Amino acid sequence: MDHVPSASSLIVALIIGVSIGTYASYRREGLFGQIVPPVLAFISNFPYIVTALLLFYFFGLKMELLPLAYTYDPSLEPGFNWEFISSVAKHAILPMGSMVVVGISTWVFNMRNAMINVLGEDYVTMAEAKGLSSYKVMSRYAGRNAILPVATAIAMAIGFSFAGSIMTEVVFNYQGLGNILLKGIVARDYPLIQAILLILVTAVLTANFIADLLYVWLDPRISN
């Protein structure tokens, strides 16, 4: 469970960001395309720790909707049951949410800029001239080609996500890899530091490999 916030937040931010970026590019002349990107650009300037503190105050202290600390309720016995799993999920919402809020703008702008470039291509114009629906044009023609640069950025995002998780986990006292790494640095536990860095490097290399496979699948011209 230690890697839940950083890994899950990256996946959630990627899915939501790509979806918003795709729609914002296709409707860039409308209200949605003109308002959402500037708002996200403003939010993205907030450091991870500031966003975490804001969510901590409003949703934890002020509204008392979500738990403020720990990975799960300390009174529960860890096990594969609904009570424990729901407690883990509930405790992960604030740490994960703070990382999603900050990280989502990166994917929105990457996808939006790539989509704007692709939408001017002849094959997209031809697809629109055939009378295909907006969804098919965005997903099958423009989206599939525009997502290529995004796929290569996933590996780099893992490192930034892990760095952000350190601050976030400290605020919420969440026992994730970032918090454990920080404690290892303070205690000068070098074997622990080396082990966590090895996990991070392995994750980045694996993501790079998967991104290369996705690149070939998304653009068959590369395999030829």
Phi, psi and omega per residue, in radians:
M1 nan -0.159 -2.999
D2 -1.138 -0.445 -3.045
H3 -1.764 0.122 -3.028
V4 -1.003 -0.922 -3.047
P5 -1.070 -0.877 -3.058
S6 -1.188 -0.761 -3.130
A7 -1.201 -0.821 -3.112
S8 -1.165 -0.685 -3.129
S9 -1.132 -0.636 3.109
L10 -1.136 -0.758 -3.137
I11 -1.150 -0.804 -3.131
V12 -1.120 -0.788 3.133
A13 -1.093 -0.660 3.128
L14 -1.126 -0.845 -3.107
I15 -1.115 -0.856 -3.120
I16 -1.173 -0.752 -3.107
G17 -1.107 -0.759 3.118
V18 -1.127 -0.714 3.135
S19 -1.126 -0.810 3.134
I20 -1.154 -0.733 3.140
G21 -1.088 -0.687 3.109
T22 -1.116 -0.837 -3.113
Y23 -1.195 -0.685 -3.127
A24 -1.131 -0.583 3.125
S25 -1.277 -0.690 -3.115
Y26 -1.256 -0.506 3.123
R27 -1.981 0.652 -3.030
R28 -1.168 -0.351 3.103
E29 -1.502 -0.199 -3.109
G30 -1.566 -3.081 -3.094
L31 -1.145 -0.726 -3.122
F32 -1.082 -0.827 -3.102
G33 -1.195 -0.363 -3.118
Q34 -1.673 -0.389 -3.081
I35 -1.709 -0.798 -3.023
V36 -1.081 -0.854 -3.136
P37 -0.997 -0.807 3.103
P38 -1.087 -0.658 3.122
V39 -1.117 -0.779 3.123
L40 -1.169 -0.609 3.085
A41 -1.099 -0.666 3.100
F42 -1.162 -0.779 -3.113
I43 -1.158 -0.631 -3.084
S44 -1.148 -0.322 3.118
N45 -1.338 -0.208 3.090
F46 -1.295 2.274 3.043
P47 -1.126 2.774 3.137
Y48 -0.965 -0.750 -3.047
I49 -1.188 -0.591 3.119
V50 -1.187 -0.794 3.106
T51 -1.072 -0.730 3.126
A52 -1.091 -0.740 3.137
L53 -1.152 -0.662 3.109
L54 -1.122 -0.807 3.104
L55 -1.147 -0.656 3.100
F56 -1.022 -0.766 -3.084
Y57 -1.263 -0.886 -3.015
F58 -1.285 -0.861 -3.043
F59 -1.551 -0.375 -3.140
G60 -1.709 -0.959 -3.089
L61 -1.455 -0.853 -3.023
K62 -1.279 -0.959 -3.066
M63 -1.583 -0.387 -3.132
E64 0.989 0.727 -3.127
L65 -1.553 -0.540 -3.026
L66 -2.313 2.686 3.112
P67 -1.163 2.612 -3.018
L68 -1.674 -0.348 -3.018
A69 -2.630 2.905 3.074
Y70 1.304 2.835 -3.119
T71 -1.395 -0.548 3.090
Y72 -2.760 3.015 -3.136
D73 -1.103 2.081 -3.094
P74 -1.057 -0.366 -3.124
S75 -1.364 -0.178 -3.107
L76 -1.614 2.589 3.046
E77 -1.578 2.161 -3.135
P78 -0.996 2.354 3.136
G79 -3.100 2.965 -3.115
F80 -1.567 1.296 3.110
N81 -2.451 2.835 -3.017
W82 -1.097 -0.668 -3.096
E83 -1.099 -0.763 -3.137
F84 -1.245 -0.769 -3.122
I85 -1.098 -0.741 3.121
S86 -1.152 -0.586 3.093
S87 -1.167 -0.742 3.094
V88 -1.079 -0.777 -3.140
A89 -1.109 -0.734 -3.116
K90 -1.162 -0.687 3.138
H91 -1.268 -0.352 -3.121
A92 -1.524 -0.204 -3.036
I93 -1.088 -0.871 -3.093
L94 -1.175 -0.854 3.084
P95 -1.039 -0.762 -3.133
M96 -1.184 -0.723 -3.134
G97 -1.099 -0.685 -3.138
S98 -1.145 -0.597 3.120
M99 -1.333 -0.592 3.103
V100 -1.162 -0.761 -3.108
V101 -1.026 -0.743 -3.122
V102 -1.332 -0.680 -3.017
G103 -1.444 -0.307 -3.024
I104 -1.151 -0.582 -3.062
S105 -1.122 -0.579 3.129
T106 -1.025 -0.804 -3.114
W107 -1.267 -0.583 3.106
V108 -1.075 -0.861 -3.082
F109 -1.252 -0.659 3.089
N110 -1.067 -0.811 -3.114
M111 -1.248 -0.683 -3.128
R112 -1.100 -0.824 -3.131
N113 -1.139 -0.717 3.120
A114 -1.150 -0.683 3.136
M115 -1.153 -0.707 3.138
I116 -1.059 -0.689 3.108
N117 -1.174 -0.710 -3.087
V118 -1.267 -0.602 -3.086
L119 -1.094 -0.310 3.110
G120 -1.535 -0.044 -3.117
E121 -1.290 2.723 -3.080
D122 -1.135 -0.651 -3.079
Y123 -1.193 -0.479 3.072
V124 -1.264 -0.735 3.094
T125 -1.077 -0.694 3.114
M126 -1.129 -0.708 3.123
A127 -1.110 -0.693 3.104
E128 -1.189 -0.635 3.137
A129 -1.182 -0.470 3.101
K130 -1.263 -0.216 -3.141
G131 1.564 0.315 3.122
L132 -1.195 2.662 -3.134
S133 -1.186 2.770 3.138
S134 -1.042 -0.646 -3.134
Y135 -1.103 -0.779 3.138
K136 -1.157 -0.678 3.126
V137 -1.126 -0.765 -3.106
M138 -1.220 -0.722 -3.026
S139 -1.490 -0.843 -3.015
R140 -1.496 -0.521 -3.066
Y141 -1.843 -1.137 -3.061
A142 -1.313 -0.841 -3.045
G143 -1.076 -0.724 -3.090
R144 -1.118 -0.614 3.120
N145 -1.462 -0.577 -3.118
A146 -1.261 -0.414 -3.070
I147 -1.390 -0.134 -3.128
L148 -1.008 -0.863 3.102
P149 -1.119 -0.524 3.130
V150 -1.171 -0.670 -3.131
A151 -1.072 -0.654 -3.136
T152 -1.293 -0.328 -3.115
A153 -1.533 -0.153 -3.086
I154 -1.107 -0.758 -3.107
A155 -1.057 -0.761 3.110
M156 -1.122 -0.592 -3.102
A157 -1.155 -0.464 3.137
I158 -1.091 -0.748 3.118
G159 -1.102 -0.798 3.124
F160 -1.139 -0.661 3.129
S161 -1.126 -0.701 3.129
F162 -1.161 -0.691 3.103
A163 -1.098 -0.719 3.112
G164 -1.197 -0.523 -3.118
S165 -1.185 -0.472 3.130
I166 -1.057 -0.900 -3.138
M167 -1.134 -0.749 -3.104
T168 -1.109 -0.766 -3.111
E169 -1.200 -0.523 3.077
V170 -1.165 -0.752 -3.133
V171 -1.067 -0.777 -3.075
F172 -1.672 0.099 -3.111
N173 0.891 0.714 -3.110
Y174 -1.555 2.241 -3.048
Q175 -1.471 1.225 3.071
G176 -1.801 -3.105 -3.120
L177 -1.096 -0.620 3.128
G178 -1.107 -0.777 3.118
N179 -1.147 -0.719 3.123
I180 -1.126 -0.695 3.106
L181 -1.095 -0.759 3.131
L182 -1.080 -0.751 3.106
K183 -1.128 -0.642 3.100
G184 -1.144 -0.657 3.104
I185 -1.153 -0.771 3.130
V186 -1.096 -0.707 -3.117
A187 -1.485 -0.045 -3.099
R188 0.988 0.727 3.096
D189 -1.549 1.484 -3.003
Y190 -1.145 -0.690 3.071
P191 -1.037 -0.684 3.106
L192 -1.142 -0.753 3.126
I193 -1.065 -0.786 -3.135
Q194 -1.106 -0.688 -3.128
A195 -1.134 -0.765 -3.128
I196 -1.182 -0.717 3.103
L197 -1.131 -0.613 3.081
L198 -1.117 -0.718 3.086
I199 -1.075 -0.757 -3.132
L200 -1.121 -0.792 3.136
V201 -1.100 -0.735 3.112
T202 -1.080 -0.716 3.124
A203 -1.113 -0.730 3.141
V204 -1.150 -0.778 3.135
L205 -1.128 -0.714 3.099
T206 -1.103 -0.732 3.110
A207 -1.118 -0.663 3.080
N208 -1.080 -0.750 3.137
F209 -1.116 -0.794 3.119
I210 -1.109 -0.665 3.116
A211 -1.101 -0.674 3.098
D212 -1.127 -0.702 3.101
L213 -1.138 -0.717 3.101
L214 -1.109 -0.643 -3.125
Y215 -1.080 -0.752 3.132
V216 -1.159 -0.683 -3.131
W217 -1.217 -0.684 -3.121
L218 -1.302 -0.579 -3.122
D219 -2.202 1.550 -3.091
P220 -1.032 -0.324 -3.139
R221 -1.079 -0.490 -3.113
I222 -1.182 -0.705 -3.125
S223 -1.182 -0.384 -3.141
N224 -1.498 nan nan
